[in-house]
Amino acid sequence: MKIRVRVWGGISFLNALICGKGSVMAINLPLEVEIKKSNEWDCDETAKEIFKALELDGHYSVSTFSKIPMGVGLKSSSAYTVAIALGAQAIKGHVDPEAAVKVSATVSKQMGISYTGAYDDAYAAVYGGIVISDNNSGTLLKRKDAPQKWLVTIGLKEGIKKTVNWKVMSSFAELGNIIVDYLEKEKYFSASMLNSLIVATANGYPLDPIITAAKLGFLTGISGNGPAYFTISEGSHYEFKEMKNVFTRPANDKYKIEVLSDDE
């Protein structure tokens, strides 16, 4: 027997490093893990820590299949950790997605994967839709379905080095609280623009891709700690110039768990 779990990647409307609260929209770039019992460990240390936290006995192998570009701010790390937590729960016979999100956040922080634990990322990966959370306390503030008419373009530009200057970002905490207010009022354009100005200023990312898209009326921003850019449009996808474009849409569905035979 093996367990297959599917969750989602996401894009940021608010980076939680700014004020401790974060907002993510799940996007239809899935990550799947397959977990099965094994005679010896065949997984990374992060998975082992999650199995340990959930008191799962024995040794396990983990295989990962992902359409999320890695290491660019599209929530691949949180998708992985929360998928492992859900899979471990399924093996034990009781799935509690809220608890899986908390385990993901705890282990992510413990292993140095995330500064804040990325509760918002993990929650969106599991439940889909648009999420606002308090990452400091590990609590959900709001979750709603994203508009189905939205189309998402991810822009990936070669040569931009990922930088995370969390001290500078956290110095804008007062502006972060303004972003939370925008998000609660569903003013996503204003929220994303202000968030992205802070992230770009702190980490030295070019603003031109955002400004160009915003001038054309597109909701746009930098996701996570970057350097991935995104736009949200209706009718047709926006295309970033001189970048690799990944076209997708919001994901509102919850996680999926399947119990399979070893040969499936």
C-alpha positions in Angstrom: 0.0 0.0 0.0 1.1 3.6 -0.7 -0.5 7.0 0.0 -0.6 9.7 -2.7 -1.3 13.3 -1.6 -1.9 16.3 -3.9 -1.7 19.9 -2.8 -1.1 23.3 -4.5 1.5 25.9 -5.1 0.6 29.6 -4.5 1.4 33.2 -5.0 1.7 35.9 -2.3 -0.4 39.0 -1.7 1.4 39.7 1.5 4.8 38.4 2.6 4.5 37.3 6.3 8.1 38.6 7.0 6.7 42.2 6.8 4.3 42.1 9.8 3.8 38.4 10.8 0.6 38.1 8.8 0.6 36.6 5.3 -1.7 36.1 2.4 -1.5 33.5 -0.3 -3.7 32.4 -3.3 -3.4 28.8 -4.3 -2.7 28.2 -7.9 -3.2 25.2 -10.2 0.4 24.0 -10.1 0.1 20.8 -8.1 2.6 18.9 -6.0 2.1 15.2 -5.2 3.9 13.0 -2.8 3.7 9.2 -2.6 4.6 7.6 0.7 5.0 3.9 1.4 6.6 1.7 4.1 10.1 0.6 3.4 12.9 -1.5 4.9 15.0 1.6 5.1 14.7 5.3 4.9 14.4 6.8 1.4 13.4 10.4 2.1 15.0 13.7 3.3 15.5 14.9 6.8 12.5 17.2 6.6 10.2 14.2 5.9 11.8 12.3 8.8 11.1 15.1 11.2 7.5 15.3 10.1 7.1 11.5 10.6 8.7 11.9 14.0 6.4 14.8 15.0 3.4 12.7 14.1 4.8 9.6 15.9 4.8 7.4 12.8 6.7 4.2 13.4 8.9 2.4 10.9 10.8 3.5 7.8 9.3 5.1 4.7 10.2 6.1 1.1 8.9 9.3 -0.4 8.6 10.2 -4.0 7.7 13.7 -5.2 6.1 14.9 -8.4 5.8 18.7 -8.8 4.7 21.2 -11.3 5.7 24.1 -9.0 9.0 25.9 -10.0 11.2 25.5 -7.0 13.0 28.1 -4.9 11.3 31.2 -6.5 8.6 32.0 -4.0 5.8 29.8 -5.3 5.3 27.8 -2.1 6.9 24.5 -3.2 8.5 24.0 0.3 5.3 24.4 2.2 3.4 22.3 -0.3 6.0 19.5 0.2 6.0 19.6 4.0 2.2 19.8 4.4 1.7 17.0 1.8 4.1 14.8 3.9 2.1 15.6 7.0 -1.2 14.7 5.4 0.3 11.5 4.1 1.6 10.5 7.5 -1.8 11.1 9.0 -3.4 9.0 6.3 -1.1 6.1 7.1 -2.0 6.4 10.8 -5.7 6.3 9.8 -6.9 9.8 10.8 -6.5 12.9 8.6 -6.7 16.3 10.4 -5.7 18.9 7.8 -5.7 21.8 10.4 -3.2 19.8 12.5 -1.2 19.0 9.3 -0.8 22.7 8.6 0.4 23.3 12.1 2.9 20.4 11.9 4.2 21.8 8.5 4.6 25.2 10.0 6.4 23.9 13.1 8.8 21.7 11.2 9.5 24.3 8.5 10.6 26.7 11.1 12.5 24.1 13.1 14.4 23.0 9.9 15.2 26.5 8.8 13.0 26.2 5.7 10.9 29.2 6.7 11.5 32.2 8.9 7.8 32.4 10.0 6.7 28.7 9.5 4.7 29.8 6.4 1.3 28.9 7.9 -0.4 30.9 5.2 1.4 28.9 2.4 0.6 25.5 3.9 -3.0 26.4 4.6 -3.5 27.6 1.0 -1.8 24.4 -0.3 -4.3 22.3 1.6 -7.5 24.2 1.3 -7.1 26.2 -1.9 -8.5 29.7 -2.4 -7.2 33.0 -1.0 -5.9 32.8 2.6 -5.0 35.4 5.2 -3.4 34.2 8.3 -1.5 35.2 11.4 1.7 33.2 11.1 3.0 34.3 14.5 0.0 32.6 16.3 -0.7 30.0 13.6 -4.3 31.0 13.1 -6.5 31.6 10.0 -8.0 35.1 9.7 -9.9 34.5 6.4 -10.3 32.1 3.6 -12.4 32.5 0.4 -12.6 31.1 -3.1 -10.7 33.0 -5.7 -12.6 34.2 -8.8 -12.8 31.5 -11.4 -12.5 34.0 -14.2 -9.0 35.0 -13.0 -6.0 33.8 -15.1 -2.5 33.7 -13.6 0.8 34.2 -15.3 4.1 33.5 -13.5 7.2 35.3 -14.9 10.6 33.7 -14.2 13.6 35.7 -15.3 17.1 34.1 -15.4 19.9 35.9 -13.7 18.0 37.4 -10.7 19.5 36.1 -7.6 17.1 35.2 -4.7 17.7 37.4 -1.7 15.9 37.5 1.6 16.5 40.6 3.7 14.0 39.9 6.5 15.3 42.7 8.8 14.5 45.3 6.2 11.1 43.8 5.3 10.1 43.7 9.0 10.9 47.4 9.3 7.8 48.0 7.2 5.5 46.3 9.7 3.1 49.3 9.9 2.6 49.2 6.1 2.1 45.4 6.4 -0.9 46.1 8.6 -2.3 48.4 5.9 -1.9 45.6 3.4 -3.9 43.3 5.7 -6.7 45.9 5.7 -6.6 46.1 1.9 -6.9 42.3 1.7 -9.8 42.1 4.2 -11.6 44.6 1.9 -10.6 42.5 -1.1 -8.5 45.3 -2.6 -6.0 42.9 -4.1 -4.4 45.3 -6.6 -3.4 47.8 -3.8 -2.4 45.0 -1.4 -0.1 43.3 -4.0 1.5 46.5 -5.2 2.4 47.7 -1.7 3.7 44.3 -0.7 5.8 44.0 -3.9 7.3 47.5 -3.5 8.4 46.4 0.0 9.8 43.1 -1.2 11.6 44.5 -4.2 13.1 47.4 -2.1 14.3 45.1 0.6 15.7 42.4 -1.7 16.9 44.5 -4.7 14.6 43.0 -7.3 13.7 45.0 -10.4 10.4 46.8 -10.3 10.0 47.3 -14.1 8.1 44.1 -14.7 5.5 45.1 -12.0 5.2 48.7 -13.2 4.8 47.7 -16.8 2.0 45.3 -16.0 0.3 47.7 -13.5 0.2 50.5 -16.1 -1.8 48.1 -18.3 -4.2 47.6 -15.5 -3.2 44.1 -14.4 -3.1 42.9 -10.8 0.6 42.1 -10.4 3.3 41.4 -7.9 6.3 39.5 -6.6 5.5 36.2 -4.9 6.9 35.2 -1.6 10.6 36.1 -1.2 10.9 36.1 -5.0 12.2 36.3 -7.5 9.0 35.0 -9.3 6.7 37.7 -10.7 3.0 37.2 -11.4 0.0 38.9 -13.0 -3.7 38.2 -12.7 -5.9 38.9 -15.6 -9.3 38.1 -17.2 -10.0 37.0 -20.7 -6.4 36.1 -21.7 -3.1 35.6 -20.0 -0.6 38.4 -19.7 2.9 37.7 -21.0 6.0 39.0 -19.4 8.7 40.1 -21.8 12.1 38.4 -21.7 10.9 35.9 -19.1 9.8 32.3 -19.0 6.0 32.5 -18.7 4.0 29.8 -16.8 0.3 30.0 -17.4 -2.1 28.8 -14.8 -5.2 29.8 -12.8 -6.4 29.8 -9.2 -7.0 26.5 -7.3 -10.0 26.5 -5.0 -10.2 22.7 -4.5 -9.0 21.1 -1.3 -6.2 18.6 -1.0 -6.7 15.0 -2.3 -5.5 11.8 -0.7 -5.5 8.4 -2.5 -4.8 4.9 -1.1 -3.1 2.9 -3.8 -1.5 -0.5 -4.3 2.2 -0.6 -4.6 2.1 -1.3 -8.3 -0.1 1.7 -9.2 
